[in-house]
Amino acid sequence: MSNFFLVVAIFLCCLIVLTLYRAVVGPTVLDRLVGANAIGSKTVVILLLIGFLYGRIEMFVDIAITYTLLNFIAVLGAARYFYKKKG
């Protein structure tokens, strides 16, 4: 079962690289924000998979929740900044 979690984590890392392309090259600011948010979401899933692999899921859930809140606040702040800058 741990091999499955490892393969899924590696696959998600590959997807993060593709999403990073959208976050860097995105034609609009909205594309970049969505790319950054998607990277954050995939990182949370990878953190939880690492918790399963190490058998310390309770510790990694706390880290994942903290990272999710930071990601949400950062994307919300960036969206608000670019909205005010445009208007």
Backbone as a chain_set.jsonl record, in Angstrom:
{"seq": "MSNFFLVVAIFLCCLIVLTLYRAVVGPTVLDRLVGANAIGSKTVVILLLIGFLYGRIEMFVDIAITYTLLNFIAVLGAARYFYKKKG", "coords": {"N": [[0.81, -1.192, 0.0], [2.011, 1.184, 0.655], [3.625, 1.638, -1.511], [1.821, 2.413, -3.447], [0.943, 4.915, -2.438], [3.352, 6.28, -2.647], [3.774, 6.313, -5.424], [1.558, 7.827, -6.223], [2.2, 10.258, -4.978], [4.533, 10.971, -6.373], [3.448, 11.249, -8.929], [1.762, 13.446, -8.471], [3.7, 15.374, -7.974], [4.776, 15.629, -10.524], [2.538, 16.711, -11.792], [2.476, 19.141, -10.472], [4.648, 20.431, -11.581], [3.71, 20.878, -14.172], [1.597, 22.6, -13.588], [3.02, 24.676, -12.506], [4.153, 25.788, -14.751], [1.885, 27.042, -15.851], [1.433, 28.885, -13.854], [3.63, 30.544, -14.022], [3.899, 31.354, -16.742], [1.37, 32.063, -17.451], [-1.118, 33.832, -19.281], [-2.713, 35.827, -18.134], [-3.229, 37.606, -15.031], [-5.081, 36.322, -13.458], [-4.884, 33.661, -14.331], [-2.362, 33.073, -13.318], [-2.814, 33.307, -10.555], [-4.702, 31.251, -10.143], [-3.115, 29.085, -10.879], [-1.153, 29.191, -8.859], [-2.749, 28.685, -6.622], [-3.635, 26.101, -7.229], [-1.229, 24.705, -7.115], [-0.707, 24.952, -4.392], [-2.86, 23.464, -3.35], [-2.336, 20.889, -4.319], [0.043, 20.442, -3.016], [-0.795, 20.197, -0.385], [-2.146, 17.752, -0.489], [0.015, 16.106, -1.08], [1.49, 16.408, 1.278], [-0.23, 15.09, 3.066], [-0.111, 12.511, 2.006], [2.566, 11.923, 2.507], [2.419, 11.832, 5.256], [0.89, 9.487, 5.557], [2.748, 7.668, 4.53], [4.868, 7.771, 6.386], [3.546, 7.029, 8.652], [2.636, 8.857, 10.514], [0.228, 10.388, 10.541], [-1.325, 12.157, 12.061], [0.342, 14.277, 12.78], [1.051, 15.344, 10.3], [-1.402, 16.122, 9.314], [-1.996, 18.373, 10.831], [0.035, 20.087, 9.924], [-0.708, 20.238, 7.229], [-3.22, 21.49, 7.395], [-2.476, 23.987, 8.391], [-0.858, 24.877, 6.267], [-2.79, 24.982, 4.266], [-4.454, 27.053, 5.173], [-2.624, 29.208, 5.084], [-2.105, 29.26, 2.329], [-4.65, 29.876, 1.321], [-5.092, 32.446, 2.45], [-2.97, 33.856, 1.305], [-3.535, 33.729, -1.486], [-5.998, 35.0, -1.504], [-5.246, 37.537, -0.568], [-3.5, 38.32, -2.641], [-5.289, 38.361, -4.798], [-7.002, 40.401, -3.993], [-5.2, 42.533, -3.936], [-4.454, 42.768, -6.667], [-6.946, 43.314, -7.734], [-7.556, 45.837, -6.659], [-5.425, 47.263, -7.708], [-5.953, 47.192, -10.433], [-8.401, 48.563, -10.58]], "CA": [[0.0, 0.0, 0.0], [2.866, 2.369, 0.691], [4.114, 1.888, -2.871], [0.768, 3.16, -4.123], [1.014, 6.302, -1.983], [4.572, 6.856, -3.192], [3.548, 6.562, -6.853], [0.624, 8.953, -6.323], [2.939, 11.469, -4.613], [5.42, 11.305, -7.494], [2.579, 11.73, -10.001], [1.338, 14.803, -8.116], [4.856, 16.264, -8.183], [4.825, 15.901, -11.964], [1.449, 17.637, -12.09], [2.851, 20.458, -9.955], [5.545, 21.042, -12.566], [2.863, 21.39, -15.255], [0.853, 23.742, -13.064], [3.99, 25.755, -12.338], [4.252, 26.44, -16.055], [0.742, 27.948, -15.97], [1.572, 29.967, -12.871], [4.713, 31.447, -14.437], [3.718, 31.865, -18.095], [-0.039, 32.42, -17.64], [-1.287, 35.1, -19.996], [-3.337, 36.848, -17.291], [-2.953, 37.502, -13.597], [-6.0, 35.322, -12.934], [-4.28, 32.352, -14.591], [-1.256, 32.89, -12.377], [-3.379, 33.067, -9.227], [-5.291, 29.909, -10.136], [-1.987, 28.162, -10.878], [-0.554, 29.185, -7.516], [-3.686, 28.017, -5.727], [-3.615, 24.676, -7.554], [0.014, 24.162, -6.567], [-0.901, 24.83, -2.956], [-3.779, 22.36, -3.067], [-1.63, 19.627, -4.565], [1.049, 20.296, -1.966], [-1.491, 19.699, 0.8], [-2.372, 16.323, -0.699], [1.321, 15.443, -0.952], [1.798, 16.367, 2.712], [-1.019, 14.019, 3.675], [0.45, 11.233, 1.553], [3.803, 11.714, 3.268], [1.982, 11.4, 6.58], [0.546, 8.071, 5.459], [3.969, 6.879, 4.307], [5.652, 7.713, 7.616], [2.733, 6.553, 9.759], [2.422, 9.963, 11.459], [-0.778, 11.185, 9.863], [-1.849, 13.217, 12.933], [1.245, 15.42, 12.715], [1.005, 15.933, 8.967], [-2.701, 16.782, 9.137], [-1.85, 19.721, 11.393], [0.862, 20.857, 8.99], [-1.493, 20.456, 6.011], [-4.248, 22.498, 7.679], [-1.785, 25.276, 8.474], [-0.458, 25.259, 4.919], [-4.002, 25.326, 3.532], [-4.865, 28.395, 5.589], [-1.667, 30.175, 4.538], [-2.323, 29.322, 0.886], [-5.907, 30.595, 1.104], [-4.903, 33.857, 2.782], [-2.061, 34.445, 0.316], [-4.243, 33.902, -2.761], [-7.012, 36.03, -1.28], [-4.541, 38.815, -0.513], [-3.011, 38.663, -3.979], [-6.447, 38.712, -5.621], [-7.475, 41.725, -3.572], [-4.201, 43.513, -4.375], [-4.553, 42.985, -8.114], [-8.24, 43.94, -8.015], [-7.435, 47.266, -6.354], [-4.455, 47.841, -8.636], [-6.603, 47.352, -11.723], [-9.459, 49.565, -10.461]], "C": [[0.855, 1.258, 0.0], [3.452, 2.663, -0.685], [3.089, 2.691, -3.675], [0.814, 4.637, -3.736], [2.246, 7.002, -2.543], [4.403, 7.194, -4.674], [2.597, 7.748, -7.042], [1.333, 10.26, -5.989], [3.87, 11.908, -5.74], [4.609, 11.844, -8.674], [2.106, 13.155, -9.72], [2.481, 15.803, -8.264], [5.015, 16.598, -9.658], [3.719, 16.866, -12.377], [1.75, 19.048, -11.583], [3.771, 21.173, -10.933], [4.732, 21.611, -13.73], [2.071, 22.621, -14.808], [1.774, 24.94, -12.85], [4.203, 26.507, -13.653], [3.111, 27.448, -16.235], [0.871, 29.128, -15.021], [2.637, 30.972, -13.302], [4.396, 32.117, -15.772], [2.302, 32.383, -18.34], [-0.258, 33.755, -18.291], [-1.92, 36.201, -19.141], [-2.953, 36.611, -15.832], [-3.849, 36.438, -12.97], [-5.466, 33.908, -13.162], [-3.142, 32.065, -13.619], [-1.763, 32.614, -10.966], [-3.994, 31.671, -9.119], [-4.187, 28.851, -10.137], [-1.325, 28.064, -9.514], [-1.46, 28.477, -6.515], [-3.71, 26.511, -5.983], [-2.347, 24.013, -7.032], [-0.106, 23.979, -5.069], [-1.801, 23.667, -2.581], [-3.105, 21.01, -3.266], [-0.557, 19.379, -3.511], [0.42, 19.77, -0.677], [-1.739, 18.199, 0.674], [-1.066, 15.553, -0.57], [1.743, 15.363, 0.51], [1.032, 15.252, 3.41], [-0.528, 12.641, 3.247], [1.759, 10.909, 2.27], [3.476, 11.268, 4.684], [1.583, 9.935, 6.597], [1.797, 7.203, 5.319], [4.787, 6.721, 5.582], [4.856, 7.204, 8.816], [2.476, 7.591, 10.825], [1.377, 10.917, 10.89], [-1.271, 12.338, 10.724], [-0.966, 14.461, 12.896], [1.136, 16.12, 11.356], [-0.344, 16.568, 8.662], [-2.637, 18.206, 9.689], [-1.029, 20.619, 10.463], [0.073, 21.196, 7.732], [-2.573, 21.511, 6.229], [-3.624, 23.889, 7.751], [-1.39, 25.769, 7.085], [-1.664, 25.656, 4.074], [-4.47, 26.734, 3.89], [-3.928, 29.468, 5.047], [-1.86, 30.347, 3.03], [-3.584, 30.125, 0.579], [-5.74, 32.089, 1.356], [-4.002, 34.54, 1.759], [-2.761, 34.688, -1.016], [-5.317, 34.972, -2.628], [-6.378, 37.42, -1.239], [-4.034, 39.249, -1.877], [-4.165, 39.063, -4.89], [-6.962, 40.101, -5.272], [-6.504, 42.82, -4.024], [-4.34, 43.809, -5.867], [-5.887, 43.584, -8.503], [-8.168, 45.441, -7.759], [-6.469, 47.962, -7.306], [-5.091, 48.095, -9.993], [-7.649, 48.466, -11.694], [-8.875, 50.898, -10.103]], "O": [[0.476, 2.275, -0.581], [3.746, 3.818, -0.995], [3.454, 3.545, -4.483], [0.734, 5.51, -4.6], [2.19, 8.186, -2.875], [4.844, 8.252, -5.122], [2.81, 8.579, -7.925], [1.094, 11.272, -6.648], [3.976, 13.101, -6.025], [5.034, 12.787, -9.342], [2.055, 13.981, -10.631], [2.254, 16.954, -8.638], [5.353, 17.73, -10.004], [3.936, 17.739, -13.217], [1.331, 20.033, -12.191], [3.681, 22.39, -11.094], [5.028, 22.701, -14.22], [1.901, 23.569, -15.575], [1.35, 26.086, -12.998], [4.408, 27.721, -13.656], [3.329, 28.564, -16.707], [0.464, 30.243, -15.348], [2.535, 32.151, -12.962], [4.601, 33.322, -15.921], [2.06, 33.069, -19.333], [0.366, 34.738, -17.89], [-1.69, 37.384, -19.393], [-2.427, 35.561, -15.465], [-3.428, 35.732, -12.054], [-5.583, 33.052, -12.285], [-2.985, 30.936, -13.154], [-1.202, 31.778, -10.258], [-3.819, 30.991, -8.108], [-4.314, 27.827, -9.466], [-0.975, 26.972, -9.067], [-0.977, 27.745, -5.651], [-3.798, 25.729, -5.037], [-2.391, 22.878, -6.557], [0.341, 22.967, -4.528], [-1.538, 22.962, -1.606], [-3.29, 20.094, -2.465], [-0.283, 18.233, -3.157], [1.039, 18.983, 0.041], [-1.556, 17.459, 1.641], [-1.046, 14.458, -0.007], [2.298, 14.35, 0.937], [1.588, 14.548, 4.253], [-0.531, 11.705, 4.047], [2.024, 9.753, 2.598], [4.171, 10.425, 5.25], [1.9, 9.216, 7.545], [1.889, 6.132, 5.92], [5.341, 5.651, 5.833], [5.426, 6.972, 9.882], [2.127, 7.234, 11.95], [1.623, 12.117, 10.774], [-1.606, 13.397, 10.192], [-1.473, 15.58, 12.972], [1.131, 17.349, 11.284], [-0.42, 17.47, 7.828], [-3.166, 19.135, 9.079], [-1.376, 21.781, 10.25], [0.169, 22.311, 7.22], [-2.819, 22.336, 5.349], [-4.183, 24.854, 7.229], [-1.568, 26.945, 6.766], [-1.57, 26.569, 3.253], [-4.837, 27.515, 3.011], [-4.382, 30.521, 4.601], [-1.785, 31.464, 2.518], [-3.584, 30.961, -0.325], [-6.199, 32.908, 0.559], [-4.251, 35.686, 1.386], [-2.593, 35.752, -1.613], [-5.519, 35.766, -3.547], [-6.915, 38.368, -1.812], [-4.129, 40.425, -2.229], [-4.035, 40.004, -5.674], [-7.315, 40.881, -6.156], [-6.925, 43.899, -4.441], [-4.342, 44.969, -6.276], [-5.968, 44.296, -9.504], [-8.667, 46.231, -8.561], [-6.675, 49.12, -7.667], [-4.8, 49.104, -10.636], [-7.779, 49.224, -12.654], [-9.61, 51.874, -9.957]]}, "num_chains": 1, "name": "protein.A"}
